Amino acid sequence: MKKIMTTILAGALALSLLAGCGAGGGETTPQNASLAGTVATDGSTSMEKVIGALGEAFENDHEGVTFTYNPTGSGSGITAVAEGRCDIGLASRALKDEEKAKGLKETTLALDGIAVIVHPDNAVKDLDLETVAKIYTGEITNWKELGGSDSEIVLIGREAGSGTRDGFESITGTAEKCLYRQELTSTGDVITSVAGNPAAIGYASLASVKDTVRALSVNGVTPTEDTVKDGSYPVQRPFVLVTKEDKALSAVAQAFFDYATSPEAGEIISHAGAVPVA
C-alpha cells in the first residue's frame, strides 16, 4: 500500500510540474520554441548591418531558428530569390519594371540617409547635388569657389565595396569617377578624418553623424530622420526585401518577414543606422 501511495504522489507531482510549466511560460520553455528552421537571405552588402542586427535579434527570440545572410550585392540577391535559391532577397534600390514583371515584389524595410559632412568651421552650409558630384569628380577643387576659405578640398570617402560608398556614388552619379584623397574602412574613420581637417568633405550614414562634424544641407534640405522619411532629402535610397508574388514563404521565413517589417523592429533598424518606415 505504501508503494502504491508513493507512486500516486509522484505522478501527481509530475502533473503539477507540467501544469506549472504551461502556466509559467518562458522560464523553462521559450515562448517561441515551436518555430524552427532556416531563414535564408541574399543580396545587398549595404544592408549588412541592418539585416544582421534583425537576424540576430530574431534568432535570440527563436532558439530553433537559423538566420543566414549572403552578401552578394543587390542584383545577385534579386536573381537568387527569383530562382528560388533564398527565401528573401535584399536590395538597396527599388525593383525595376522588368524585375516586377517576373513576379517579384518589393517591400521597403527602411531608408538609408547619407549625410555629406564637413568640419564645423567650414563656412559652406548648403550644396546642391550637382555641386557635390563636381566636387568629388574634381571639377571643383577649392572651397573659395563655393564661398568658403581659400583651401584645396580634401575628398574623404569609403573603401571600394562599402555600401555607403555605393549608395553615395549611385545617387550622385559619380561611380568610378571620384578622386578620393583618402578611402577609409569605416564610417567612424571618415567622421574622425573630416573632424580633424577643416578642408575636408566626406559622407557617412546619418545615424552615425556626431557633433565633431557638420552635415550640410543638400538642395536646401537638412538631413534628418523626418526629411529622409518624407523623401525631401535627396541623398537616400530604400532598403528593400524582395519576395516572389506567386510563392508563399515558409512559416519561419514569414515570421521573420513580419517581424522585420513591424514597428517592433524599428529601434533595431535605427541603431543599425537606417530609418525605419514601419
N, C-alpha and C positions, 0 to 999 in steps of 0.2 A: 504494500500500500504506500509506504514511504517513497519507494522508487517511482510509482505512478504519479504521486503528487509533485515530485521533483521535476518530472518530465513535463507535466502540465504547466507548472510555474515557468519553466524555461521557455516553453512555447509562447506563453503569454508575454513574457519579457521581450522575446524576439519580435512579436507582433507590434508591441508598443514602440519598440525602437524604429521599426519600419514606418509606422504611422508618424512618429516624431520627425523622421527624415522628410517625409512628404510634406508635413506642415511647416517645418522649419526652413525648407528650401535650400539656400545656397551654401550652407556651411560644409556639408559633406558631399553634395552632388551639385555641380554647376547648373545654373538655371537653363543654359543652352546646350547641355551635354548631348542632346539628341541630334543636333546639327553637326554633320561631319562630311568631309570630302575636301576637294581641292578647288580653289578659285584661281584660274589662270588668266593673267593679263599680259598684254604685249603692246609695245608701241613707244610713244613719245618719251625721249630722255629728259625733256624739260619737266615732265610730270613726276619725276623720280621721287622728289621729296614729299610731294602731296600724296601720291599713291602709296608710297612706302609707309607713311605715317598712318594712313587709313587702314592699310592691310595689317599692320602690326596691332593696331587697336582692335580690329575685328578678330584676329587670331587670339588675342588676350581674352576676349569675351566668349570665344567658342573653342574650347580646347581640342575638339575633334577636327578642326579646320586647318588646312594648309593653304597659305596665300603665296602665289608666285608672281613675279614681275620680270618680264624680259625686255630690257631697254634697247629696242631695235630701231626706233625712230617712228614718227607718225605714219608715214606711208606704209612701212612694213607692218605696223600694228593693224592698220585698216585692212591690208591684204590678209593678215593672219586670221582675223575674225571672219572675213568673207569666205575664206577657205576652210573654216571650222577648226583651225589649229589653236584657238584660245577661246575663252568664254567672253572676254570683254576686250575690245581694242581701245587704245589710248591715243588721242591726237591733240596736239596743241594748235589746232586750227579747225575751222568749220569744214564739214564734208563738202566735196564738190558735187555738182549736179549729177555727174556721171557715176559717182560712188553711190549716191542715193538711189539712182536708177537700178543699181544692182541689188537693191533690197536692204541697204544698210541704213541704220537710224542713229542719229546723234542725240546725246543728252548732255547739256552743258553742266559740268560739275563745279567749275569755278572760273574766275577770271584772273589773269596774271597781269598786274600792273608793273611796268618797268619805269623807274624814276631815272631821269637824266640829272646827274648830280655834279656840283661844283664846290669849291672851297667857300666857306661862309663869307669871306672878304671879297669875293668876286662881285663886281658891280652889275653884272648882267643878271637879269631876273627872269627873262622870258625869251624863248626861241620858237620859231615855227619849225615844223617837221622837216621842211626842205632845207632850212639852215643847219639843222642838226646833221642831216645827211652830208651837206657840203663840208662841214667841219670834219667829219670822220673820213671823208674821202680826200681831204687835203686841198679842197678848193678855197677854203677859208682857213688861214693858218695863224692869225694874230687876233687877240682879244680886242684890240683897238678897232678892228673892222666891225665890231658888234657893240661898240660903246663902252668897252672895258679898258683895262690898262694896256700899255704897250708891251705885251709879252707874248711869246710864242705859245700857242695852245698845245698842251701835252695830252695826248689821247690815251686814255686808260680803258681797257676792256677785259673781257674774259678770254680764256683759252679756247682753242678750237675744240668743238664737241660740247661746249657748255650750252645748256638750254637757254640761259639768259641771253647769251650772245646770239644764238639762233633766232630768238624772238626779236631782239633789238634790230638785228640786221635785216630780218624779214620785213618788219614794219617800216623801217627807214629806207628800204631798197638798197642797202649797202653791202649785201653779201659778197664776200671775197674782194671787196674794194676798200675796206677800212685800213688805214695806215697807222696801226697802233704803235705807241711808244712802249707800252707795257701790256702784256697779256697775262693776267693773273688767274690763279686757280680757285679762287673763292670770292663770294660776294664781300665777305669781311675784309679781304685783302684789297679789293677795289676801293671800298669805303676808306680804309686806312690810308691808302696811297693818295686819294683825292684830298683827304683831310690834311695831309702833310704837304700839299703843293698848291699854292694859290693860282697857278696857271693851268691846273689840271681840269679835265672833264671826264666823267665816267658814267656808268649806268649800273643800276642794282635793283633787285626786287623791292617793291615799295615797302613791304613789311619789314625789311631789314635796314631801312634808312635811319640814321642816327643824327643827333644834334651836331655832330662833328662835321657834317657836310650840309649842303642846302640843295633841296630838289628844285629844279627850275620848273616854271610853268611852260607848257608846250601848247602852241596855238592859243595862248591866253588862258589855258586851263591848268589849275594847280592839281597835281596828282594826290588824290585822297581815295579812300575806300568808296565814298559816295560817287565821285566822278568816274571811277572805274566801273562801278555798277551801272551808272546811267549811260555809259558809253561816250561821255563828252571828252574824257582824257584819251588822246589818240594812241599812246604807246602802250597798247594792251592787246591781249589775244585770249581766246577761250581755251580752257582745258576741257576736252570732250571725251565722254565714254561712248564707245561705238558698239552697237549690237546689231543682230540680224532681225529684220521685221518679221520673218516667217518662221523663226525658230525660238522657242521658249528657252530661257536659261534654266540650268539645273537649280534645284532648291537652294543649294548653298551659294551658287553664284547670284541668284536672285536676291537672297538675303543680304549679300554684300552690296549689291547694286542699290537696294532700298536703303541700307544704312548709309552708304557714301553720299547719296543724294538727299538725305534727310537733314533737318535743322540740327539734329544731334551731332552731326559731323562737322558743323560749321566752325567750332572752336579749333578743332584739329587742323582743318584746312587753313584757317587764319594763321595759326602758329607755324605752318609749313610755308608761309609766305604768299599765299594766294587769297583771293577774295571770294568767299562762298556766295552762291546765288540762291541757295535754299533758305 
